[in-house]
Amino acid sequence: SKRLGDIATALKTADKLILSTDPDLEGEAISWHVLEALNRKGAMKDKHIERVVFNAITKTAVLDAMKNPRQIDDALVEAYLARRALDYLVGFNLSPVLWRKLPGARSAGRVQSVALRLICERELEIEAFIKDEYWTIEAAMKTGAGQAFAARLQAVDGKKLNKLDIGNETAARAIEAALKDARFTVGSVETKPAKRHPSPPFTTSTLQQEASRKLGFSSQRTMQVAQKLYEGVTLNGEVTGLITYMRTDGVQMANEAIAAARNVIQSTYGEPYLPSAPRVYKSKAKNAQEAHEAIRPTELSRAPEEVRSVLDADQYALYVLVWKRTMASQMESADFERTSADITTTGNDGKPYSLRANGSVLKFDGFLKVYEEGKDDTEDEDDKRLPQLTKGDVVGAQKIEPVQHFTEPPPRYSEASLIKRMEELGIGRPSTYTAILT
């Protein structure tokens, strides 16, 4: 109320009130609340009201917003009120249960409760999980010219092996014996080009996921650091915001930002790294409102090195992440050549056996020159390079080795994977992920 009192006092000598709270639902609601309170105080008589929003703390963005004021958006305020009503409806029903079962707990939230359920369901899955044993047959092979490569058994007697088909050591050792001293021939070799495309620029959730995977930041730490970068640092004597608004589910960028990114790509990396047309991204999230741009540097030409001296270690690391991801999102795709070779033989038991060797070669790095997205689950991607193999070549097996494996239960959620799951299910908003996790 002290702040409202200050505003009411200042209004006495002013003819206009500019409301410039955050550019999201809560921001719209705060502007509306402030106006309601000032009306009750009678401070708004004959005053002109303007609502101004900007997504980046830069001179251009702020001045541009001031030139294009609007009125309070009633639809956004009503959406906020509807969401608040849902919070109450869920809370009134759930909270009494919580107080009985968990003394000291305050209340149950519409979103926290669902997120907690996800964690509980995952835990039950892990507890109920029964391990399965399975074996694979790995072969260390050599070409006639002595080049080494690896292959794995994939079919026996014309039947493709499923993951759990070799279920125990006895079965694995029988295959090992059948392949002892066998003569191996290259059956077929298939080489086809493949492309990998860059990920879109950051939203709140993808920034939190990547900062967790790559920098080990909690979502709370990520948002605190991002807030500092958004509020800005002193550069050439004036406070300059370094990134756009950090609570967003939009993956789109302003046209001038795309044009600036393309200029930097051309001058820094050269023509081959620049796609012929700008890349356009659309959100896949169920409840994305896309009111704001993706999280990007306010000036695309402001390379991380230029601001290193005015940032602390965390701020610099996060700025580098945002800058690289934004640049990569407008760069050319990476080109690979994927090769798979089938190696065939007849075992000592008279059955035909087929092994598969996979490899890939990076032909053009494209966006990978700048940035590669992290993964929560490490997939066993066979990115080894294969030697030159031709149909009919005779190859030798240096070693045939049965390897024991056990199936794994689903992993517990990390902060990154829980945020990802919540976003997939349309739970929570960019402004609430951190509070929910905390």
C-alpha positions in Angstrom: 0.0 0.0 0.0 3.0 2.3 0.5 3.9 1.9 -3.2 0.3 2.6 -4.2 0.3 5.7 -1.9 3.5 6.9 -3.7 1.8 6.4 -7.1 -1.3 8.2 -6.0 0.8 11.1 -4.7 2.8 11.3 -8.0 -0.5 11.3 -10.0 -1.7 14.5 -8.4 0.8 16.5 -10.6 0.5 14.2 -13.7 -2.2 13.8 -16.4 -1.2 10.3 -17.5 -0.4 6.9 -15.9 1.7 4.5 -17.9 1.4 0.9 -16.7 4.5 -1.2 -17.6 4.4 -4.4 -15.6 5.7 -7.7 -17.0 4.5 -8.7 -20.5 2.6 -11.8 -19.4 -0.7 -12.8 -17.7 0.5 -12.0 -14.2 1.9 -8.7 -15.5 -1.5 -7.8 -17.0 -3.3 -8.7 -13.8 -0.9 -6.6 -11.7 -1.6 -3.5 -13.9 -5.3 -4.2 -13.6 -5.0 -4.6 -9.8 -3.0 -1.3 -9.5 -5.7 0.5 -11.5 -8.5 -0.9 -9.4 -6.8 0.2 -6.2 -6.1 3.7 -7.6 -9.7 4.0 -8.7 -10.8 3.2 -5.2 -8.5 5.9 -3.9 -10.1 8.3 -6.3 -6.6 9.0 -7.8 -7.6 8.3 -11.4 -10.1 11.2 -12.0 -9.5 12.7 -15.4 -6.2 10.8 -15.9 -5.3 9.1 -19.2 -4.1 5.4 -18.8 -1.7 3.6 -21.1 -0.5 0.0 -21.0 3.0 -0.5 -22.3 4.9 -3.8 -22.8 8.4 -4.6 -24.0 10.3 -7.9 -24.2 13.8 -6.6 -24.2 15.4 -3.9 -22.0 17.1 -2.1 -24.9 16.7 1.6 -25.7 15.0 0.7 -29.1 12.6 -1.7 -27.5 11.6 0.6 -24.7 11.2 3.7 -26.9 9.2 1.6 -29.5 6.9 0.3 -26.7 6.3 3.9 -25.5 5.3 4.9 -29.0 2.7 2.1 -29.2 0.7 2.1 -26.0 -2.5 0.0 -25.7 -5.2 -0.4 -23.1 -5.3 -3.2 -20.5 -6.3 -6.4 -22.2 -9.4 -7.7 -20.4 -9.2 -11.1 -22.0 -5.7 -11.6 -20.4 -7.0 -10.4 -17.1 -10.0 -12.8 -17.3 -7.6 -15.6 -18.2 -5.6 -14.8 -15.1 -8.8 -14.7 -12.9 -10.0 -18.0 -14.4 -6.6 -19.6 -13.5 -6.8 -18.2 -10.0 -10.3 -19.6 -9.6 -8.9 -23.1 -10.7 -6.2 -22.7 -8.1 -8.8 -22.1 -5.4 -11.1 -24.9 -6.6 -8.2 -27.5 -6.6 -6.7 -26.0 -3.4 -9.9 -26.0 -1.4 -10.5 -29.7 -2.2 -6.9 -30.9 -1.8 -5.5 -28.8 0.9 -7.6 -30.3 3.8 -6.4 -33.8 2.8 -2.8 -32.5 2.8 -3.2 -30.9 6.3 -4.5 -34.3 7.7 -1.8 -36.4 6.1 1.1 -34.0 6.2 1.0 -31.7 9.3 2.8 -28.5 8.6 2.0 -28.4 4.9 0.3 -25.2 3.8 -1.7 -25.8 0.7 -1.9 -27.9 -2.4 -1.4 -26.2 -5.8 -3.2 -27.0 -9.0 0.2 -27.5 -10.7 2.5 -28.7 -7.9 0.0 -31.5 -7.1 0.1 -32.8 -10.7 3.9 -32.5 -10.8 4.2 -34.4 -7.5 1.9 -37.1 -9.0 4.3 -37.5 -12.0 7.2 -38.1 -9.5 5.2 -40.6 -7.5 4.0 -42.5 -10.5 7.6 -42.8 -11.8 8.7 -44.0 -8.3 6.0 -46.8 -8.4 7.2 -47.8 -11.9 10.8 -48.1 -10.6 9.7 -50.1 -7.6 7.5 -52.5 -9.8 10.3 -52.9 -12.3 11.6 -56.5 -12.8 15.0 -56.8 -14.4 15.4 -58.9 -17.5 18.7 -60.5 -18.5 19.7 -60.5 -22.2 22.9 -61.0 -24.1 24.4 -59.6 -27.3 27.1 -61.1 -29.5 29.7 -58.5 -30.4 32.4 -59.1 -33.0 35.7 -57.3 -33.4 36.4 -57.6 -37.2 39.1 -56.8 -39.7 39.0 -56.2 -43.4 41.5 -58.0 -45.7 43.6 -54.8 -45.6 43.7 -55.0 -41.8 41.3 -52.2 -40.9 39.3 -52.8 -37.7 35.6 -52.3 -37.2 32.9 -53.6 -34.9 29.7 -55.6 -35.8 26.8 -57.0 -33.7 24.8 -60.2 -34.4 21.4 -59.2 -35.7 19.8 -62.4 -37.3 20.0 -66.1 -36.8 18.6 -68.6 -39.4 16.9 -65.8 -41.3 15.1 -64.5 -38.2 15.9 -61.0 -36.9 16.9 -61.0 -33.2 14.8 -59.0 -30.8 16.4 -57.4 -27.7 15.6 -60.2 -25.3 15.9 -63.2 -27.6 19.3 -64.4 -26.3 18.1 -64.7 -22.7 20.9 -66.5 -20.9 24.6 -67.4 -21.0 24.0 -70.9 -22.3 22.3 -69.6 -25.4 25.0 -66.9 -25.9 27.8 -69.4 -25.5 26.2 -71.8 -28.1 26.2 -69.0 -30.6 29.8 -68.1 -29.8 30.8 -71.7 -30.4 28.8 -71.8 -33.7 30.7 -68.8 -35.0 34.1 -69.9 -33.9 36.5 -70.0 -36.9 33.5 -69.1 -39.3 34.3 -67.4 -42.7 32.6 -64.0 -42.9 31.6 -62.3 -46.1 30.2 -58.8 -46.7 26.6 -59.3 -47.9 25.4 -55.8 -48.6 26.5 -52.3 -48.0 24.1 -49.4 -47.9 25.2 -45.8 -47.7 22.7 -42.9 -47.5 22.9 -39.3 -46.8 21.3 -37.9 -43.6 20.7 -34.4 -42.3 20.4 -33.0 -38.7 18.6 -29.7 -38.2 19.2 -27.2 -35.4 16.9 -26.8 -32.4 14.7 -23.7 -32.1 16.0 -20.8 -30.0 15.3 -21.1 -26.2 12.0 -20.9 -24.4 12.0 -20.8 -20.6 11.7 -24.6 -20.3 14.4 -25.4 -22.9 16.8 -22.9 -21.3 16.3 -24.5 -17.9 16.8 -28.0 -19.4 20.0 -27.1 -21.2 21.5 -25.0 -18.3 20.8 -28.1 -16.1 22.4 -30.5 -18.6 25.3 -28.4 -19.7 26.1 -26.1 -16.8 24.6 -28.1 -13.8 22.4 -25.1 -12.9 19.2 -25.6 -10.9 16.1 -24.0 -12.6 16.1 -21.4 -9.8 19.7 -20.5 -10.4 19.1 -20.3 -14.2 16.2 -17.9 -13.8 18.1 -15.7 -11.3 21.0 -15.4 -13.7 18.7 -14.9 -16.7 16.9 -12.1 -14.8 20.2 -10.3 -14.3 21.0 -10.6 -18.0 17.5 -9.3 -18.9 17.7 -6.4 -16.5 21.1 -5.6 -18.0 24.6 -4.4 -17.3 26.4 -1.1 -17.7 27.9 -0.9 -21.2 29.4 2.4 -22.5 27.9 4.3 -19.7 24.3 3.1 -20.0 22.4 0.1 -18.6 21.8 -2.4 -21.4 19.7 -5.5 -21.3 21.6 -8.5 -22.8 18.8 -10.9 -23.4 15.1 -10.7 -24.2 12.3 -11.6 -21.7 13.2 -14.9 -20.0 9.6 -16.1 -19.3 8.3 -17.2 -22.6 7.0 -20.2 -24.5 7.4 -18.7 -28.0 10.1 -20.0 -30.3 9.7 -17.2 -32.9 12.2 -14.3 -33.3 11.6 -10.8 -34.5 12.4 -10.4 -38.2 15.2 -7.8 -37.5 16.8 -10.3 -35.0 16.7 -13.0 -37.7 18.3 -10.7 -40.2 21.0 -9.7 -37.7 21.7 -13.3 -36.9 22.1 -14.1 -40.6 24.6 -11.2 -41.0 26.7 -12.5 -38.1 26.6 -16.1 -39.5 27.7 -14.9 -42.9 30.5 -12.7 -41.6 31.8 -15.1 -38.9 31.3 -18.5 -40.5 30.8 -17.8 -44.2 28.3 -18.5 -47.0 28.1 -22.4 -46.6 26.8 -22.0 -43.1 23.9 -19.7 -44.1 20.6 -21.3 -45.3 19.1 -19.8 -48.4 16.0 -18.7 -46.5 15.6 -17.8 -42.8 14.4 -20.6 -40.6 10.9 -20.3 -39.1 9.9 -22.2 -35.9 6.5 -23.0 -34.4 5.9 -24.1 -30.9 4.9 -27.8 -30.2 3.9 -27.1 -26.6 0.2 -27.8 -26.0 -0.7 -24.6 -24.1 1.9 -22.2 -25.6 0.7 -18.6 -25.6 3.6 -17.4 -27.7 3.0 -13.8 -26.5 6.8 -13.2 -26.4 9.8 -13.9 -28.6 12.1 -16.8 -27.8 15.0 -16.0 -25.4 17.8 -14.4 -27.5 20.5 -11.8 -27.2 19.1 -8.3 -27.6 21.9 -7.5 -30.0 22.8 -10.5 -32.1 26.1 -8.9 -33.0 27.1 -8.7 -29.4 29.4 -11.7 -29.1 30.0 -13.2 -25.7 33.6 -12.0 -25.6 32.5 -8.4 -25.8 30.6 -8.6 -22.5 32.8 -11.0 -20.7 34.5 -8.3 -18.6 31.2 -7.0 -17.2 29.6 -10.4 -16.3 30.3 -12.9 -13.5 31.1 -16.5 -14.4 27.4 -17.7 -14.2 26.1 -14.8 -16.2 28.8 -15.3 -18.9 28.2 -19.1 -19.1 24.4 -18.5 -19.6 24.9 -15.7 -22.1 27.2 -18.0 -24.1 24.5 -20.7 -24.1 21.8 -18.3 -25.3 24.1 -16.7 -27.9 25.2 -20.0 -29.4 21.7 -21.6 -29.4 20.3 -18.5 -31.1 23.0 -18.5 -33.8 22.7 -22.2 -34.4 19.0 -21.9 -34.8 19.5 -19.9 -38.0 22.4 -21.9 -39.4 22.6 -24.6 -42.1 21.8 -28.2 -41.3 24.6 -30.7 -40.7 25.2 -33.4 -43.4 26.1 -37.0 -42.5 26.7 -40.1 -44.5 25.3 -43.2 -42.7 26.6 -46.6 -43.7 25.4 -50.0 -42.7 26.9 -53.3 -43.8 25.5 -56.8 -43.4 28.2 -59.5 -42.7 27.0 -63.0 -43.3 28.3 -66.5 -42.5 27.2 -70.1 -42.0 27.9 -71.3 -38.5 29.3 -74.7 -37.4 25.7 -75.7 -36.7 24.8 -75.2 -40.4 22.6 -72.1 -39.7 23.1 -68.8 -41.5 24.1 -65.9 -39.3 24.0 -62.2 -40.1 25.9 -59.4 -38.3 25.4 -55.7 -38.7 28.1 -53.0 -38.7 27.0 -49.3 -38.6 28.9 -46.1 -39.0 28.5 -42.5 -39.9 30.7 -39.8 -41.3 30.1 -36.1 -40.7 30.4 -34.5 -44.2 29.5 -30.9 -43.2 29.2 -29.7 -39.7 26.7 -26.8 -40.3 25.1 -25.6 -37.0 27.1 -28.2 -35.1 30.1 -25.9 -35.5 28.4 -23.7 -32.9 26.0 -25.7 -30.8 24.7 -29.2 -30.1 21.7 -29.9 -27.9 22.2 -32.1 -24.8 20.2 -35.2 -24.1 18.7 -36.6 -20.9 18.9 -40.2 -22.0 22.1 -41.2 -23.6 21.2 -43.2 -26.7 23.7 -45.7 -28.0 24.2 -44.0 -31.4 26.8 -45.8 -33.5 28.7 -42.9 -34.9 31.9 -44.8 -35.5 33.4 -44.5 -39.0 33.4 -47.7 -41.1 36.3 -48.7 -43.3 35.6 -49.1 -47.1 33.6 -52.4 -47.4 32.4 -53.9 -50.7 29.9 -56.6 -51.3 31.6 -60.0 -51.5 34.7 -58.9 -49.5 35.9 -61.6 -47.1 36.5 -60.2 -43.6 37.9 -61.9 -40.5 36.6 -62.0 -36.9 39.4 -61.2 -34.4 37.1 -61.9 -31.5 33.5 -63.0 -31.0 32.3 -62.0 -27.5 29.0 -62.6 -25.8 28.1 -59.6 -23.6 25.6 -59.8 -20.7 23.1 -56.9 -20.2 20.1 -56.2 -17.9 17.1 -54.0 -18.7 17.1 -50.8 -16.7 14.1 -49.3 -14.9 13.0 -45.8 -16.0 15.3 -43.2 -14.5 14.1 -40.8 -11.8 13.3 -37.3 -13.1 16.1 -34.7 -13.2 14.9 -31.0 -13.0 15.5 -30.9 -16.8 13.5 -34.0 -17.6 10.6 -33.1 -15.2 10.2 -29.7 -16.8 10.3 -31.3 -20.3 7.5 -33.8 -19.2 5.4 -31.0 -17.7 5.6 -29.0 -20.8 4.7 -32.0 -23.0 1.6 -32.5 -20.8 0.7 -28.8 -20.9 1.2 -28.4 -17.1 2.5 -25.1 -15.7 3.7 -21.9 -17.4 7.2 -20.5 -18.1 6.7 -18.2 -15.1 5.9 -21.1 -12.7 8.3 -24.0 -13.5 10.9 -22.8 -11.0 8.4 -22.2 -8.2 6.9 -25.7 -8.8 10.3 -27.4 -8.7 11.5 -25.5 -5.7 
